[in-house]
Protein backbone atom coordinates (compact mmCIF):
# COMPACT_ATOMS: atom_id res chain seq x y z
CA UNK A 1 0.00 0.00 0.00
CA UNK A 2 1.01 3.63 0.08
CA UNK A 3 1.89 3.16 3.75
CA UNK A 4 4.71 0.68 3.14
CA UNK A 5 8.46 1.13 2.95
CA UNK A 6 9.24 -0.27 -0.47
CA UNK A 7 13.00 -0.21 -0.14
CA UNK A 8 13.47 -2.55 2.82
CA UNK A 9 11.26 -5.64 2.53
CA UNK A 10 12.24 -8.71 4.50
CA UNK A 11 11.61 -12.16 3.02
CA UNK A 12 12.00 -15.15 5.33
CA UNK A 13 12.36 -18.46 3.54
CA UNK A 14 13.04 -22.00 4.71
CA UNK A 15 15.56 -23.70 2.44
CA UNK A 16 16.83 -27.21 3.24
CA UNK A 17 15.49 -26.90 6.78
CA UNK A 18 17.41 -23.66 7.29
CA UNK A 19 15.62 -20.34 7.82
CA UNK A 20 17.13 -17.62 5.65
CA UNK A 21 16.48 -13.91 5.67
CA UNK A 22 16.82 -11.68 2.64
CA UNK A 23 16.04 -8.01 2.17
CA UNK A 24 14.81 -6.70 -1.18
CA UNK A 25 13.93 -3.30 -2.55
CA UNK A 26 11.00 -2.84 -4.90
CA UNK A 27 12.76 0.25 -6.25
CA UNK A 28 15.75 -1.78 -7.46
CA UNK A 29 15.55 -2.84 -11.13
CA UNK A 30 17.76 -5.86 -10.31
CA UNK A 31 14.91 -7.29 -8.24
CA UNK A 32 13.54 -9.10 -11.30
CA UNK A 33 16.75 -11.14 -11.48
CA UNK A 34 16.69 -12.02 -7.79
CA UNK A 35 15.73 -15.55 -6.68
CA UNK A 36 13.44 -13.86 -4.16
CA UNK A 37 11.34 -12.12 -6.83
CA UNK A 38 9.03 -15.12 -7.07
CA UNK A 39 7.66 -16.07 -3.69
CA UNK A 40 7.59 -19.71 -2.71
CA UNK A 41 5.24 -21.65 -0.50
CA UNK A 42 5.64 -20.79 3.21
CA UNK A 43 7.62 -17.61 2.52
CA UNK A 44 6.98 -14.88 5.05
CA UNK A 45 7.06 -11.30 3.77
CA UNK A 46 7.45 -8.48 6.28
CA UNK A 47 6.94 -4.92 5.06
CA UNK A 48 7.68 -2.11 7.49
CA UNK A 49 5.25 0.80 7.74
CA UNK A 50 6.52 4.15 6.54
CA UNK A 51 6.63 7.30 8.67
CA UNK A 52 3.15 8.43 7.62
CA UNK A 53 1.58 5.19 8.82
CA UNK A 54 3.52 5.33 12.08
CA UNK A 55 2.35 8.90 12.69
CA UNK A 56 -1.25 7.99 11.86
CA UNK A 57 -1.21 5.11 14.32
CA UNK A 58 -0.95 7.63 17.17
CA UNK A 59 -4.54 8.73 16.54
CA UNK A 60 -7.37 6.39 17.37
CA UNK A 61 -11.13 6.59 17.90
CA UNK A 62 -10.69 7.81 21.46
CA UNK A 63 -8.60 10.76 20.24
CA UNK A 64 -11.29 11.62 17.71
CA UNK A 65 -13.95 11.37 20.42
CA UNK A 66 -11.99 13.73 22.69
CA UNK A 67 -11.60 16.21 19.82
CA UNK A 68 -15.34 16.00 19.12
CA UNK A 69 -16.15 16.66 22.77
CA UNK A 70 -13.75 19.60 22.90
CA UNK A 71 -15.27 21.20 19.80
CA UNK A 72 -18.78 20.74 21.25
CA UNK A 73 -17.75 22.44 24.50
CA UNK A 74 -16.12 25.33 22.66
CA UNK A 75 -19.23 25.76 20.50
CA UNK A 76 -21.48 25.71 23.55
CA UNK A 77 -19.32 28.31 25.30
CA UNK A 78 -19.45 30.48 22.19
CA UNK A 79 -23.25 30.30 22.04
CA UNK A 80 -23.59 31.14 25.76
CA UNK A 81 -21.18 34.06 25.42
CA UNK A 82 -23.16 35.36 22.45
CA UNK A 83 -26.42 35.14 24.41
CA UNK A 84 -24.94 36.91 27.41
CA UNK A 85 -23.60 39.71 25.23
CA UNK A 86 -26.94 40.02 23.42
CA UNK A 87 -28.86 40.24 26.74
CA UNK A 88 -26.42 42.78 28.22
CA UNK A 89 -26.62 45.08 25.19
CA UNK A 90 -30.43 45.51 25.46
N, C-alpha and C positions, 0 to 999 in steps of 0.2 A: 504494500500500500504506500501511500505518500508519507506515512509515518515511519518508514523503515530506513535504516542505514544500509545503503546498497553496496557500500564498499568494504564491508567487514562481516561477511556471512560465514557462519561456522557450520560445517558439515561433519557429522560424526558417523562413521561407517565401520562396521565389523567386517574385517577381512582375515580369513584363516583363523578365526577365533580371537583375533587381536583388534581392540578398539582403536581406530585411528581418527585423528582430528585434522581437518584441513580448512583453511580459510580461503574464501574466494571473493572476488569483487565483480559485481554485475557491470561495473563501468569499464572493466578491462576487456579489450577485444580478444585477448588470448584465452578467455574463458571457454570459448567454443572448442578449443583444442585440449582442454583439461579433461582428465578422466572423471572429474567430479561434475562435469556439465550435465550428464545424464544421471539422474538419481536412481539408486537401486533399492530393492526391497529392504525394509528396516533401516534405511538411512534416517537420521534425525537432522533436521535443518533448524538452526537457531538464528533468528534475525533480530538484532538489537533495535530498540526503538530510537528514533532520532530525538534531538533536543525539543522539538515542538511537541511530540507525544509525551515526553517526560514532563514538560511544563504543564500540559493539559491535564495530566493525571493528578495534579495538585488540587484541581477543582472537582468537586463531586456534587451530588444532589443537595447535601446539607449546606454547602456553601451557597448554592443558588437559592435555597430556602431562606438563609440568613439575609442575603442581599434583597430578596423580595420583601421580607419583613421590614428591613431598614427603609426601603423606599416607601412602603406603606406608612410607616411612622412619620417620615419626613413629609409626605403628602398630607397626612392628617394634621401635623403641626402647622403646615402652610395654610390649610383651610381655616383652622382655628384662629391663627394670627390675622388672616384676612377678615374674618367675622368680627374679631375684637376691634380692629382698626375701623371697620365700617360702622360699628355701633358707637364708637367713641367720636367719630366725625359728626354724627347727627347731632 
